[in-house]
């Protein structure tokens, strides 16, 4: 397993454990995230806040890594996010398939471009339109 896949899987494992300290340690301070080509997050703390919101909204949230293709310091990851809304939330269950193109720098995620129909997350996360 090369560094890109190792870092992404470590981030994914931390995300699935709802471990914000670990996810934040695996991204650069100037992390840049775009969703469907539109910039959404511009720091590690933005990512931490988005993940905290996602975990609170879907207490059993998890993301499955379906496929990883790596070239140099970049990788394409096909994934599936699933989760059941927290009690009292009037939103549909999460079952979202997508792909991320990520870049790793110095052992941490530096750039991520997510591509998916994010409408199910419209009321939850930035870029969920």
LODOMAR-415695 format. One record per residue (C-alpha): residue in three letters; x, y, z; residue number from 1. Coordinates in nm, 4 decimals. Example, Ala and Ser with C-alpha at 12.3 -4.5 7.8 and 13.67 -1.06 7.14 Angstrom:
2
<node residuo="Ala" c1="1.2300" c2="-0.4500" c3="0.7800" num="1"/>
<node residuo="Ser" c1="1.3670" c2="-0.1060" c3="0.7140" num="2"/>
***
This chain:
129
<node residuo="Unk" c1="0.0000" c2="0.0000" c3="0.0000" num="1"/>
<node residuo="Unk" c1="0.1485" c2="0.3355" c3="-0.0983" num="2"/>
<node residuo="Unk" c1="0.1379" c2="0.6553" c3="0.1100" num="3"/>
<node residuo="Unk" c1="-0.1761" c2="0.8018" c3="-0.0523" num="4"/>
<node residuo="Unk" c1="-0.3818" c2="0.4906" c3="0.0142" num="5"/>
<node residuo="Unk" c1="-0.2327" c2="0.4483" c3="0.3633" num="6"/>
<node residuo="Unk" c1="-0.3169" c2="0.8076" c3="0.4622" num="7"/>
<node residuo="Unk" c1="-0.6656" c2="0.7958" c3="0.3104" num="8"/>
<node residuo="Unk" c1="-0.7488" c2="0.4642" c3="0.4784" num="9"/>
<node residuo="Unk" c1="-0.6161" c2="0.5945" c3="0.8124" num="10"/>
<node residuo="Unk" c1="-0.8372" c2="0.9026" c3="0.7748" num="11"/>
<node residuo="Unk" c1="-1.1323" c2="0.6818" c3="0.6805" num="12"/>
<node residuo="Unk" c1="-1.0726" c2="0.4543" c3="0.9818" num="13"/>
<node residuo="Unk" c1="-1.0601" c2="0.7594" c3="1.2120" num="14"/>
<node residuo="Unk" c1="-1.3750" c2="0.8963" c3="1.0491" num="15"/>
<node residuo="Unk" c1="-1.5557" c2="0.5653" c3="1.0999" num="16"/>
<node residuo="Unk" c1="-1.4467" c2="0.5692" c3="1.4653" num="17"/>
<node residuo="Unk" c1="-1.5819" c2="0.9282" c3="1.4924" num="18"/>
<node residuo="Unk" c1="-1.2359" c2="1.0303" c3="1.6193" num="19"/>
<node residuo="Unk" c1="-1.2091" c2="1.4015" c3="1.5390" num="20"/>
<node residuo="Unk" c1="-0.8625" c2="1.4322" c3="1.6901" num="21"/>
<node residuo="Unk" c1="-0.7306" c2="1.1607" c3="1.4592" num="22"/>
<node residuo="Unk" c1="-0.9062" c2="1.2910" c3="1.1461" num="23"/>
<node residuo="Unk" c1="-0.7733" c2="1.6411" c3="1.2107" num="24"/>
<node residuo="Unk" c1="-0.4194" c2="1.5089" c3="1.2599" num="25"/>
<node residuo="Unk" c1="-0.4352" c2="1.3483" c3="0.9140" num="26"/>
<node residuo="Unk" c1="-0.5139" c2="1.6675" c3="0.7195" num="27"/>
<node residuo="Unk" c1="-0.3014" c2="1.9738" c3="0.6517" num="28"/>
<node residuo="Unk" c1="-0.3893" c2="2.3027" c3="0.8216" num="29"/>
<node residuo="Unk" c1="-0.4570" c2="2.4500" c3="0.4761" num="30"/>
<node residuo="Unk" c1="-0.6665" c2="2.1550" c3="0.3572" num="31"/>
<node residuo="Unk" c1="-0.8700" c2="2.2496" c3="0.0503" num="32"/>
<node residuo="Unk" c1="-1.1910" c2="2.0593" c3="-0.0198" num="33"/>
<node residuo="Unk" c1="-1.4135" c2="2.1125" c3="-0.3227" num="34"/>
<node residuo="Unk" c1="-1.7466" c2="1.9412" c3="-0.3735" num="35"/>
<node residuo="Unk" c1="-1.8528" c2="1.8949" c3="-0.7342" num="36"/>
<node residuo="Unk" c1="-1.5951" c2="2.1558" c3="-0.8355" num="37"/>
<node residuo="Unk" c1="-1.7040" c2="2.4228" c3="-0.5852" num="38"/>
<node residuo="Unk" c1="-1.4604" c2="2.5105" c3="-0.3024" num="39"/>
<node residuo="Unk" c1="-1.6225" c2="2.4320" c3="0.0347" num="40"/>
<node residuo="Unk" c1="-1.3598" c2="2.3885" c3="0.3072" num="41"/>
<node residuo="Unk" c1="-1.0292" c2="2.5701" c3="0.3406" num="42"/>
<node residuo="Unk" c1="-0.8706" c2="2.4380" c3="0.6573" num="43"/>
<node residuo="Unk" c1="-0.8316" c2="2.1402" c3="0.8834" num="44"/>
<node residuo="Unk" c1="-1.0586" c2="2.3080" c3="1.1373" num="45"/>
<node residuo="Unk" c1="-1.3313" c2="2.3463" c3="0.8705" num="46"/>
<node residuo="Unk" c1="-1.3035" c2="1.9720" c3="0.8103" num="47"/>
<node residuo="Unk" c1="-1.3220" c2="1.8991" c3="1.1828" num="48"/>
<node residuo="Unk" c1="-1.6379" c2="2.1092" c3="1.2163" num="49"/>
<node residuo="Unk" c1="-1.7995" c2="1.9411" c3="0.9138" num="50"/>
<node residuo="Unk" c1="-1.7177" c2="1.5948" c3="1.0506" num="51"/>
<node residuo="Unk" c1="-1.8567" c2="1.6827" c3="1.3954" num="52"/>
<node residuo="Unk" c1="-2.1825" c2="1.7932" c3="1.2301" num="53"/>
<node residuo="Unk" c1="-2.1988" c2="1.4761" c3="1.0217" num="54"/>
<node residuo="Unk" c1="-2.1389" c2="1.2535" c3="1.3274" num="55"/>
<node residuo="Unk" c1="-2.4065" c2="1.4346" c3="1.5295" num="56"/>
<node residuo="Unk" c1="-2.6554" c2="1.4097" c3="1.2441" num="57"/>
<node residuo="Unk" c1="-2.5869" c2="1.0428" c3="1.1676" num="58"/>
<node residuo="Unk" c1="-2.4678" c2="0.8783" c3="1.4931" num="59"/>
<node residuo="Unk" c1="-2.3961" c2="0.5469" c3="1.3165" num="60"/>
<node residuo="Unk" c1="-2.2266" c2="0.7158" c3="1.0171" num="61"/>
<node residuo="Unk" c1="-1.9583" c2="0.5223" c3="0.8334" num="62"/>
<node residuo="Unk" c1="-1.7857" c2="0.5391" c3="0.4965" num="63"/>
<node residuo="Unk" c1="-1.6864" c2="0.2290" c3="0.3029" num="64"/>
<node residuo="Unk" c1="-1.3881" c2="0.2470" c3="0.0695" num="65"/>
<node residuo="Unk" c1="-1.4894" c2="0.0589" c3="-0.2445" num="66"/>
<node residuo="Unk" c1="-1.1897" c2="0.1160" c3="-0.4729" num="67"/>
<node residuo="Unk" c1="-0.8585" c2="0.3026" c3="-0.4684" num="68"/>
<node residuo="Unk" c1="-0.6467" c2="0.3969" c3="-0.7697" num="69"/>
<node residuo="Unk" c1="-0.3209" c2="0.5824" c3="-0.7041" num="70"/>
<node residuo="Unk" c1="-0.0785" c2="0.7727" c3="-0.9262" num="71"/>
<node residuo="Unk" c1="0.2111" c2="0.9495" c3="-0.7530" num="72"/>
<node residuo="Unk" c1="0.0878" c2="1.1700" c3="-0.4672" num="73"/>
<node residuo="Unk" c1="-0.2752" c2="1.1594" c3="-0.5856" num="74"/>
<node residuo="Unk" c1="-0.5462" c2="0.9010" c3="-0.5652" num="75"/>
<node residuo="Unk" c1="-0.9015" c2="0.8369" c3="-0.6780" num="76"/>
<node residuo="Unk" c1="-1.1226" c2="0.6753" c3="-0.4182" num="77"/>
<node residuo="Unk" c1="-1.4700" c2="0.5391" c3="-0.4855" num="78"/>
<node residuo="Unk" c1="-1.6722" c2="0.5302" c3="-0.1635" num="79"/>
<node residuo="Unk" c1="-2.0128" c2="0.4875" c3="-0.0051" num="80"/>
<node residuo="Unk" c1="-2.1361" c2="0.6843" c3="0.2996" num="81"/>
<node residuo="Unk" c1="-2.4192" c2="0.5392" c3="0.5085" num="82"/>
<node residuo="Unk" c1="-2.5961" c2="0.6431" c3="0.8262" num="83"/>
<node residuo="Unk" c1="-2.9242" c2="0.6652" c3="1.0115" num="84"/>
<node residuo="Unk" c1="-3.0457" c2="1.0110" c3="1.1167" num="85"/>
<node residuo="Unk" c1="-3.0318" c2="1.0998" c3="1.4857" num="86"/>
<node residuo="Unk" c1="-3.3616" c2="1.0794" c3="1.6733" num="87"/>
<node residuo="Unk" c1="-3.5824" c2="1.3754" c3="1.5980" num="88"/>
<node residuo="Unk" c1="-3.4102" c2="1.4622" c3="1.2686" num="89"/>
<node residuo="Unk" c1="-3.6552" c2="1.4803" c3="0.9784" num="90"/>
<node residuo="Unk" c1="-3.4082" c2="1.3847" c3="0.7064" num="91"/>
<node residuo="Unk" c1="-3.3642" c2="1.0700" c3="0.4989" num="92"/>
<node residuo="Unk" c1="-3.1141" c2="0.7987" c3="0.5833" num="93"/>
<node residuo="Unk" c1="-2.7734" c2="0.8519" c3="0.4284" num="94"/>
<node residuo="Unk" c1="-2.6770" c2="0.6198" c3="0.1433" num="95"/>
<node residuo="Unk" c1="-2.4451" c2="0.8162" c3="-0.0788" num="96"/>
<node residuo="Unk" c1="-2.2039" c2="0.6878" c3="-0.3434" num="97"/>
<node residuo="Unk" c1="-1.9265" c2="0.9073" c3="-0.4731" num="98"/>
<node residuo="Unk" c1="-1.5655" c2="0.9509" c3="-0.5700" num="99"/>
<node residuo="Unk" c1="-1.2887" c2="1.1637" c3="-0.4255" num="100"/>
<node residuo="Unk" c1="-0.9671" c2="1.2732" c3="-0.5911" num="101"/>
<node residuo="Unk" c1="-0.7177" c2="1.3385" c3="-0.3122" num="102"/>
<node residuo="Unk" c1="-0.3630" c2="1.4667" c3="-0.2821" num="103"/>
<node residuo="Unk" c1="-0.1292" c2="1.3781" c3="0.0038" num="104"/>
<node residuo="Unk" c1="0.1516" c2="1.6059" c3="0.1157" num="105"/>
<node residuo="Unk" c1="0.3967" c2="1.5130" c3="0.3932" num="106"/>
<node residuo="Unk" c1="0.1813" c2="1.2243" c3="0.5122" num="107"/>
<node residuo="Unk" c1="-0.1423" c2="1.4226" c3="0.5369" num="108"/>
<node residuo="Unk" c1="-0.4380" c2="1.4927" c3="0.3099" num="109"/>
<node residuo="Unk" c1="-0.3856" c2="1.8332" c3="0.1482" num="110"/>
<node residuo="Unk" c1="-0.6521" c2="1.8466" c3="-0.1248" num="111"/>
<node residuo="Unk" c1="-0.9785" c2="1.6633" c3="-0.1795" num="112"/>
<node residuo="Unk" c1="-1.2262" c2="1.6942" c3="-0.4637" num="113"/>
<node residuo="Unk" c1="-1.5484" c2="1.5077" c3="-0.3894" num="114"/>
<node residuo="Unk" c1="-1.7934" c2="1.4172" c3="-0.6642" num="115"/>
<node residuo="Unk" c1="-2.1419" c2="1.2941" c3="-0.5685" num="116"/>
<node residuo="Unk" c1="-2.5077" c2="1.3928" c3="-0.5594" num="117"/>
<node residuo="Unk" c1="-2.4806" c2="1.5726" c3="-0.2274" num="118"/>
<node residuo="Unk" c1="-2.8489" c2="1.6748" c3="-0.2120" num="119"/>
<node residuo="Unk" c1="-2.9163" c2="1.4286" c3="0.0721" num="120"/>
<node residuo="Unk" c1="-2.6727" c2="1.6345" c3="0.2819" num="121"/>
<node residuo="Unk" c1="-2.8154" c2="1.9757" c3="0.1830" num="122"/>
<node residuo="Unk" c1="-2.9374" c2="2.0539" c3="0.5349" num="123"/>
<node residuo="Unk" c1="-2.6252" c2="1.9123" c3="0.7009" num="124"/>
<node residuo="Unk" c1="-2.2982" c2="2.0126" c3="0.5320" num="125"/>
<node residuo="Unk" c1="-2.1563" c2="2.2905" c3="0.3184" num="126"/>
<node residuo="Unk" c1="-2.1822" c2="2.1932" c3="-0.0463" num="127"/>
<node residuo="Unk" c1="-2.4782" c2="1.9676" c3="0.0148" num="128"/>
<node residuo="Unk" c1="-2.6841" c2="2.1219" c3="-0.2624" num="129"/>
***
